[in-house]
Amino acid sequence: MANRCFVCGKDYQTGNLVSHSNIKTHRRWKANIRSVKAVVDGATKKIRVCSRCLRSNKIQRAV
């Protein structure tokens, strides 16, 4: 299952891990994804949403 936000599509970012001796290796930063129950098209559905979308109320959480 992909680590991707249902609302905004945010997923991982890539970059380099740089050691003290300046050796660079590839690494990933994962998005802060939460599984929540939300109302999607009038039905309750379990979706994966990033914390930014949760905080800005871009979805309506189910009770």
DAKA-V48946 format. One record per residue. SS is DSSP state (2 for helix, 1 for strand, 0 for the rest). OMEGA is omega in whole degrees, 0 to 359 (NA if undefined). D_CENTER is the distance of its C-alpha to the mean C-alpha in Angstrom with 2 decimals. Layout:
BEGIN
SS,OMEGA,D_CENTER
SS,OMEGA,D_CENTER
END
This chain:
BEGIN
0,184,12.14
0,177,9.49
0,187,6.11
0,180,5.06
0,179,4.50
0,186,8.17
0,188,9.30
0,178,8.65
0,181,7.71
0,175,5.55
0,186,5.59
0,172,7.86
1,180,10.80
1,178,14.27
1,181,17.23
1,169,20.20
1,185,21.00
1,181,24.39
0,179,26.92
0,179,29.89
0,176,32.07
0,173,29.79
0,184,28.82
1,175,25.58
1,183,23.35
1,175,20.11
1,179,16.85
1,170,13.07
1,181,10.50
0,176,7.24
0,180,4.00
0,186,4.52
1,178,3.49
1,174,6.97
1,181,9.56
1,172,11.85
1,183,15.03
1,177,15.35
1,180,18.19
1,181,17.67
0,177,20.96
0,180,22.99
1,177,21.89
1,183,19.78
1,177,16.95
1,183,14.28
1,178,10.88
1,187,7.24
1,177,5.71
1,184,3.69
2,178,6.86
2,179,8.32
2,176,8.88
2,184,10.21
2,182,12.38
0,175,13.76
0,177,14.70
0,176,13.47
0,175,13.83
0,182,16.82
1,179,16.38
0,181,19.03
0,NA,21.79
END
